[in-house]
Amino acid sequence: MNVSKLFAEMTQYISEAVVRIFGPSDDAYPSTGVQPFSGEPFHKPRGADW
């Protein structure tokens, strides 16, 4: 009886992992698209040649 219960629990554990990996994504990220750059470009300081 314990062997069959262990086998059933192990099968359920593995099948839940497979469904989680290969199932549809449940991320709730907003669709933002391309973000405009609003910062300052990087300029290498003078004298920093080392």
Z-matrix of the N, CA and C atoms (Angstrom, degrees):
N
C 1 1.445
C 2 1.530 1 110.47
N 3 1.311 2 117.44 1 -42.21
C 4 1.464 3 120.76 2 -179.25
C 5 1.519 4 111.56 3 -67.02
N 6 1.318 5 117.32 4 -34.51
C 7 1.455 6 121.05 5 -179.10
C 8 1.526 7 109.94 6 -66.42
N 9 1.316 8 117.49 7 -43.43
C 10 1.467 9 120.53 8 179.94
C 11 1.527 10 111.17 9 -67.91
N 12 1.338 11 116.77 10 -37.18
C 13 1.469 12 120.06 11 177.20
C 14 1.532 13 110.59 12 -66.70
N 15 1.313 14 116.93 13 -41.56
C 16 1.461 15 121.18 14 178.15
C 17 1.522 16 110.99 15 -63.55
N 18 1.327 17 116.21 16 -42.65
C 19 1.456 18 120.95 17 178.52
C 20 1.533 19 110.91 18 -63.65
N 21 1.324 20 118.36 19 -40.94
C 22 1.466 21 122.35 20 179.19
C 23 1.524 22 111.21 21 -65.61
N 24 1.328 23 117.22 22 -42.06
C 25 1.465 24 120.72 23 179.03
C 26 1.520 25 111.22 24 -67.12
N 27 1.328 26 117.10 25 -39.42
C 28 1.459 27 121.18 26 179.54
C 29 1.532 28 110.33 27 -66.86
N 30 1.325 29 116.40 28 -41.26
C 31 1.461 30 120.42 29 177.91
C 32 1.523 31 111.17 30 -64.07
N 33 1.312 32 117.57 31 -40.99
C 34 1.461 33 121.27 32 178.13
C 35 1.525 34 110.69 33 -65.09
N 36 1.312 35 117.89 34 -41.56
C 37 1.463 36 122.51 35 179.88
C 38 1.526 37 110.65 36 -61.22
N 39 1.320 38 116.32 37 -46.09
C 40 1.464 39 120.94 38 -178.61
C 41 1.527 40 110.71 39 -68.90
N 42 1.324 41 117.29 40 -42.07
C 43 1.469 42 119.56 41 -178.95
C 44 1.523 43 111.48 42 -66.84
N 45 1.328 44 118.63 43 -35.51
C 46 1.466 45 120.75 44 175.95
C 47 1.524 46 110.88 45 -64.76
N 48 1.330 47 117.29 46 -38.00
C 49 1.461 48 120.56 47 177.40
C 50 1.522 49 110.98 48 -66.41
N 51 1.313 50 118.05 49 -41.07
C 52 1.467 51 121.45 50 179.17
C 53 1.526 52 110.42 51 -64.31
N 54 1.327 53 117.02 52 -42.64
C 55 1.460 54 120.16 53 178.36
C 56 1.521 55 110.44 54 -64.03
N 57 1.307 56 117.82 55 -39.25
C 58 1.475 57 121.73 56 179.74
C 59 1.526 58 111.03 57 -65.91
N 60 1.337 59 117.14 58 -39.84
C 61 1.460 60 120.85 59 -178.28
C 62 1.524 61 111.25 60 -72.49
N 63 1.321 62 117.18 61 -46.61
C 64 1.458 63 121.01 62 -172.16
C 65 1.527 64 113.54 63 -99.32
N 66 1.308 65 118.48 64 2.51
C 67 1.454 66 121.83 65 179.23
C 68 1.516 67 111.32 66 -80.57
N 69 1.330 68 117.36 67 174.60
C 70 1.462 69 120.37 68 179.17
C 71 1.528 70 110.90 69 -66.22
N 72 1.308 71 115.27 70 152.72
C 73 1.460 72 121.28 71 -177.92
C 74 1.525 73 110.14 72 -69.97
N 75 1.319 74 116.59 73 139.60
C 76 1.459 75 120.50 74 177.82
C 77 1.527 76 111.16 75 -113.63
N 78 1.324 77 116.17 76 24.30
C 79 1.456 78 120.43 77 177.48
C 80 1.523 79 109.18 78 -72.39
N 81 1.294 80 116.50 79 142.96
C 82 1.460 81 121.49 80 -179.09
C 83 1.524 82 110.08 81 -112.74
N 84 1.319 83 117.17 82 41.33
C 85 1.453 84 120.17 83 179.43
C 86 1.521 85 110.17 84 -77.12
N 87 1.330 86 118.89 85 139.60
C 88 1.460 87 119.26 86 176.66
C 89 1.530 88 110.44 87 -73.36
N 90 1.321 89 116.04 88 147.90
C 91 1.463 90 119.50 89 177.64
C 92 1.524 91 107.46 90 -81.76
N 93 1.318 92 116.42 91 103.73
C 94 1.459 93 120.72 92 -172.29
C 95 1.516 94 113.25 93 -96.99
N 96 1.304 95 118.64 94 -31.86
C 97 1.454 96 120.50 95 -177.74
C 98 1.515 97 110.95 96 80.01
N 99 1.317 98 116.67 97 -156.38
C 100 1.459 99 122.32 98 -177.87
C 101 1.520 100 109.30 99 -80.05
N 102 1.331 101 115.62 100 133.23
C 103 1.454 102 120.65 101 179.54
C 104 1.523 103 110.01 102 -96.26
N 105 1.317 104 118.54 103 132.92
C 106 1.466 105 120.26 104 178.24
C 107 1.529 106 110.77 105 -71.17
N 108 1.311 107 116.14 106 148.20
C 109 1.461 108 121.17 107 178.26
C 110 1.513 109 108.50 108 -85.31
N 111 1.323 110 116.54 109 123.69
C 112 1.465 111 119.76 110 -178.26
C 113 1.526 112 111.69 111 -124.17
N 114 1.325 113 118.02 112 20.82
C 115 1.458 114 121.04 113 -178.25
C 116 1.510 115 111.46 114 -108.71
N 117 1.279 116 115.58 115 -169.56
C 118 1.458 117 122.53 116 178.93
C 119 1.520 118 109.09 117 -99.63
N 120 1.338 119 118.57 118 135.94
C 121 1.467 120 119.93 119 176.66
C 122 1.523 121 110.84 120 -68.32
N 123 1.316 122 116.52 121 151.52
C 124 1.457 123 122.01 122 -178.33
C 125 1.518 124 110.02 123 -78.35
N 126 1.320 125 116.12 124 131.15
C 127 1.467 126 122.52 125 173.73
C 128 1.519 127 107.32 126 -122.20
N 129 1.324 128 116.76 127 129.55
C 130 1.450 129 121.58 128 178.72
C 131 1.524 130 109.26 129 -68.29
N 132 1.336 131 118.00 130 128.13
C 133 1.458 132 120.14 131 -179.99
C 134 1.526 133 111.83 132 -65.39
N 135 1.309 134 115.76 133 146.66
C 136 1.461 135 120.45 134 177.85
C 137 1.517 136 110.41 135 -68.80
N 138 1.329 137 115.81 136 142.85
C 139 1.448 138 120.47 137 178.43
C 140 1.516 139 113.71 138 85.16
N 141 1.279 140 118.08 139 5.08
C 142 1.460 141 121.15 140 179.85
C 143 1.525 142 109.19 141 -105.88
N 144 1.327 143 116.64 142 57.80
C 145 1.460 144 121.59 143 -176.99
C 146 1.513 145 112.36 144 -92.40
N 147 1.259 146 121.47 145 4.53
C 148 1.455 147 123.21 146 -176.32
C 149 1.430 148 108.43 147 -87.12
